[in-house]
Amino acid sequence: MALEFPQIDPIIFSVGPLSVRWYGLMYLIGFAFAMWFANRQAKKPGSGWTKDEVSDLLFYGMLGVILGGRVGYVLFYQFSYFIENPLYLFRIDQGGMSFHGGTLGVITAISILAYKRKKSLLQVGDFVAPLVPVGLLAGRIGNFINGELWGRTTDVPWAMVFPTGGPLARHPSQLYEAFFEGLVLFVILLWFIKRPRPAGSVSGLFLLGYGVFRFGIEYFRQPDAQLGLFADFISMGQILSLPMIIGGLGLLIWAYKQPQSQTAAKV
């Protein structure tokens, strides 16, 4: 027995040759939430952020997500194909985005912004981290609607047969990721930023939290067909999550070892 996959048309509506897709809408929802939440946080006393700085941050962050996500996907998951077909990097119409690549893109983007605005990278990172999980939640729901990135075969009562996943029932791993990497991680960060904490700790908690959740859920997610499991044990997603776990934990330890005078005010 398996749950029936909800047949939702990936295309919401079309106007001539242009189509509005659920996946694209989810990206817009993620960016819209980030804009609203960032401006809300910036208005609080002592935030250290102006409206213009928030606008610049969101612009740089959006570029980092899109460019980093695409480049990361091609290099991490389709490198052999890219070597044979270099123009594939620009074929965004064929899909393919990597969160880990997007993270590197955002880190690069906010590093540039921090330098231009004369802010500390940790200050910018701590401000950005809580903006991300809701976008992850929306994006994974988009993956689910598209019937892609499904999980490994299973006989759990909530298993689903995905149209593109063959006749076997599978874990709806996109929804696992939406819940843990999106909703749960956002609630944790929201709770954490309501109290005094050292600079860099929010960024560290985000990296650690996402890395742990993603590493665990990869055991339920079907490995990428072109890569499989490395040494029949670990997936590319888990390999890419390990530096996040180690880096996040290290950043948290470092942050709490700093003098108390560097503790951030509650924002």
C-alpha positions as CSV (number, residue, x, y, z in Angstrom):
1,M,0.0,0.0,0.0
2,A,1.2,3.5,-0.8
3,L,-0.2,7.0,-0.9
4,E,-1.2,8.4,-4.2
5,F,1.0,11.1,-5.5
6,P,-1.0,14.3,-5.9
7,Q,-1.1,15.1,-9.6
8,I,-0.4,18.8,-9.6
9,D,0.5,20.4,-12.9
10,P,4.0,22.0,-12.5
11,I,2.8,24.8,-14.7
12,I,0.3,27.2,-13.0
13,F,-0.7,29.0,-16.1
14,S,0.7,30.0,-19.5
15,V,0.5,33.2,-21.5
16,G,1.7,32.5,-25.1
17,P,5.2,30.9,-24.9
18,L,5.7,32.0,-21.3
19,S,4.8,29.6,-18.4
20,V,4.6,30.3,-14.7
21,R,5.7,27.2,-12.8
22,W,5.2,26.3,-9.2
23,Y,8.9,25.8,-8.7
24,G,9.6,29.4,-9.9
25,L,6.8,30.7,-7.6
26,M,8.4,28.9,-4.7
27,Y,11.7,30.8,-5.4
28,L,9.7,34.1,-5.4
29,I,8.0,33.1,-2.1
30,G,11.4,32.5,-0.5
31,F,12.8,35.8,-1.7
32,A,9.6,37.7,-0.7
33,F,9.8,36.2,2.8
34,A,13.5,37.1,3.0
35,M,12.8,40.7,2.1
36,W,9.9,41.0,4.6
37,F,11.9,39.4,7.5
38,A,15.1,41.3,6.8
39,N,13.3,44.6,6.8
40,R,11.5,43.7,9.9
41,Q,14.7,42.8,11.7
42,A,16.5,45.9,10.4
43,K,13.8,48.2,12.0
44,K,14.6,46.9,15.5
45,P,16.8,49.1,17.7
46,G,20.5,48.3,17.5
47,S,20.2,46.1,14.4
48,G,22.9,48.1,12.7
49,W,21.1,47.8,9.3
50,T,19.5,50.5,7.1
51,K,16.8,49.9,4.5
52,D,19.3,50.6,1.7
53,E,21.8,48.1,3.2
54,V,19.0,45.5,3.3
55,S,18.2,46.1,-0.3
56,D,21.8,45.7,-1.3
57,L,22.0,42.5,0.8
58,L,19.0,40.9,-0.8
59,F,20.3,41.8,-4.3
60,Y,23.7,40.4,-3.7
61,G,22.2,37.3,-1.9
62,M,19.9,36.6,-4.8
63,L,22.8,36.7,-7.3
64,G,24.8,34.4,-5.0
65,V,21.9,31.9,-4.8
66,I,21.3,31.8,-8.5
67,L,24.8,31.8,-9.8
68,G,26.3,29.7,-7.0
69,G,23.4,27.2,-7.1
70,R,23.8,26.7,-10.8
71,V,27.6,26.5,-10.9
72,G,27.6,24.2,-7.8
73,Y,25.1,21.8,-9.4
74,V,27.1,21.6,-12.6
75,L,30.5,21.1,-10.8
76,F,29.3,18.8,-8.0
77,Y,26.7,16.7,-9.8
78,Q,27.2,17.0,-13.6
79,F,31.0,17.6,-13.9
80,S,31.7,14.9,-16.4
81,Y,28.8,16.0,-18.6
82,F,30.0,19.6,-18.3
83,I,33.5,18.7,-19.5
84,E,32.0,17.3,-22.6
85,N,29.4,20.0,-23.0
86,P,30.7,23.3,-21.4
87,L,27.6,25.3,-22.6
88,Y,25.5,23.1,-20.3
89,L,26.4,25.5,-17.5
90,F,24.2,28.1,-19.2
91,R,21.3,25.7,-19.9
92,I,19.2,26.8,-16.9
93,D,16.1,25.8,-18.9
94,Q,17.2,22.2,-18.2
95,G,17.1,22.8,-14.4
96,G,19.6,21.9,-11.8
97,M,20.5,23.9,-8.7
98,S,22.6,22.9,-5.7
99,F,22.0,24.3,-2.2
100,H,25.6,23.8,-1.3
101,G,26.7,25.7,-4.4
102,G,24.2,28.4,-3.5
103,T,25.6,28.6,0.0
104,L,29.1,29.2,-1.4
105,G,27.6,31.8,-3.8
106,V,25.9,33.6,-0.9
107,I,29.0,33.5,1.2
108,T,31.0,35.1,-1.6
109,A,28.3,37.7,-2.2
110,I,27.9,38.8,1.4
111,S,31.7,38.9,1.7
112,I,31.8,41.5,-1.1
113,L,28.9,43.4,0.5
114,A,30.6,43.3,4.0
115,Y,33.7,44.8,2.4
116,K,31.8,47.5,0.5
117,R,29.7,48.4,3.5
118,K,32.5,48.1,6.0
119,K,30.7,45.5,8.1
120,S,32.1,42.4,9.7
121,L,31.4,39.2,7.7
122,L,30.1,37.5,10.9
123,Q,27.6,40.4,11.4
124,V,26.3,40.0,7.9
125,G,26.2,36.2,8.1
126,D,24.3,36.3,11.3
127,F,21.7,38.6,9.8
128,V,21.4,36.5,6.6
129,A,21.1,33.0,8.2
130,P,17.5,33.2,9.5
131,L,16.4,34.4,6.1
132,V,17.3,31.1,4.4
133,P,15.2,28.3,5.9
134,V,11.8,29.5,4.6
135,G,13.2,29.6,1.1
136,L,14.4,26.0,1.6
137,L,11.0,25.0,2.7
138,A,9.3,26.5,-0.3
139,G,11.9,25.1,-2.7
140,R,11.5,21.6,-1.4
141,I,7.7,21.8,-1.8
142,G,8.5,22.9,-5.4
143,N,10.6,19.8,-5.8
144,F,7.7,17.7,-4.5
145,I,5.2,19.3,-6.9
146,N,7.6,18.6,-9.7
147,G,7.8,14.9,-8.6
148,E,11.6,15.1,-8.5
149,L,14.4,14.4,-6.0
150,W,12.3,11.6,-4.5
151,G,13.4,9.2,-1.8
152,R,14.6,5.6,-1.6
153,T,12.2,2.7,-1.8
154,T,10.4,1.9,1.4
155,D,7.3,0.2,2.8
156,V,6.4,2.9,5.4
157,P,2.7,3.8,5.5
158,W,3.3,7.3,4.0
159,A,5.4,6.0,1.1
160,M,4.4,7.4,-2.4
161,V,4.8,6.1,-5.9
162,F,6.2,9.0,-7.9
163,P,5.4,9.3,-11.7
164,T,9.1,9.6,-12.5
165,G,10.3,7.2,-9.9
166,G,9.1,3.9,-11.3
167,P,6.5,1.5,-9.8
168,L,8.0,1.2,-6.4
169,A,6.8,3.2,-3.3
170,R,9.4,5.7,-2.0
171,H,10.0,8.1,0.8
172,P,8.7,11.6,0.1
173,S,12.1,12.9,1.1
174,Q,11.4,16.4,-0.4
175,L,8.8,16.8,2.4
176,Y,11.3,15.6,5.0
177,E,13.7,18.2,3.9
178,A,11.0,20.9,3.8
179,F,10.1,20.1,7.4
180,F,13.5,19.8,9.0
181,E,15.8,22.0,6.8
182,G,13.0,24.6,6.4
183,L,10.5,24.8,9.2
184,V,12.4,23.2,12.1
185,L,15.6,25.0,11.3
186,F,13.8,28.4,11.1
187,V,12.1,27.8,14.4
188,I,15.4,27.0,16.0
189,L,17.1,30.1,14.6
190,L,14.1,32.3,15.5
191,W,14.3,31.1,19.1
192,F,18.1,31.6,19.1
193,I,18.2,35.2,17.8
194,K,15.7,36.4,20.5
195,R,18.5,36.3,23.1
196,P,22.0,37.7,23.5
197,R,24.6,35.7,21.7
198,P,28.2,36.1,20.4
199,A,28.9,37.3,16.9
200,G,29.1,34.4,14.5
201,S,27.0,32.0,16.5
202,V,23.9,32.4,14.4
203,S,25.9,31.6,11.3
204,G,27.5,28.7,13.0
205,L,24.1,27.3,14.2
206,F,22.7,27.6,10.7
207,L,25.6,25.7,9.1
208,L,25.5,23.0,11.8
209,G,21.7,22.6,11.8
210,Y,21.4,22.4,8.0
211,G,24.4,20.1,7.7
212,V,23.1,17.7,10.3
213,F,19.5,17.6,8.9
214,R,20.7,17.2,5.3
215,F,23.2,14.5,6.2
216,G,20.5,12.5,8.0
217,I,17.8,12.9,5.4
218,E,20.2,11.8,2.7
219,Y,19.8,8.3,4.0
220,F,16.2,8.5,2.9
221,R,16.8,10.3,-0.4
222,Q,17.6,8.5,-3.6
223,P,21.2,9.1,-4.6
224,D,21.8,10.9,-7.9
225,A,21.7,8.4,-10.7
226,Q,24.9,9.6,-12.3
227,L,26.8,9.5,-9.1
228,G,25.3,6.8,-6.8
229,L,27.0,6.3,-3.5
230,F,30.7,6.8,-3.0
231,A,32.3,3.6,-1.6
232,D,28.7,2.3,-1.4
233,F,28.3,4.3,1.7
234,I,28.0,8.1,1.4
235,S,26.2,10.4,-1.1
236,M,27.4,13.6,-2.6
237,G,24.9,15.5,-0.5
238,Q,26.4,14.0,2.6
239,I,30.0,14.7,1.5
240,L,29.1,18.4,0.9
241,S,27.3,18.6,4.2
242,L,30.3,17.4,6.3
243,P,32.2,20.7,5.9
244,M,29.0,22.6,7.0
245,I,28.8,20.5,10.1
246,I,32.4,20.8,11.0
247,G,32.6,24.5,10.1
248,G,29.3,25.3,11.9
249,L,30.4,23.5,15.1
250,G,33.8,25.1,14.9
251,L,32.3,28.6,14.5
252,L,30.0,28.1,17.4
253,I,32.8,27.0,19.7
254,W,35.0,29.9,18.5
255,A,32.2,32.4,19.0
256,Y,31.5,31.4,22.6
257,K,35.2,31.5,23.5
258,Q,35.4,35.2,22.6
259,P,35.3,37.9,25.3
260,Q,31.8,38.7,26.5
261,S,32.2,42.2,25.2
262,Q,31.7,40.8,21.7
263,T,28.4,39.4,22.6
264,A,25.7,40.7,20.2
265,A,22.7,42.5,21.6
266,K,19.3,40.8,21.3
267,V,17.7,41.7,18.0
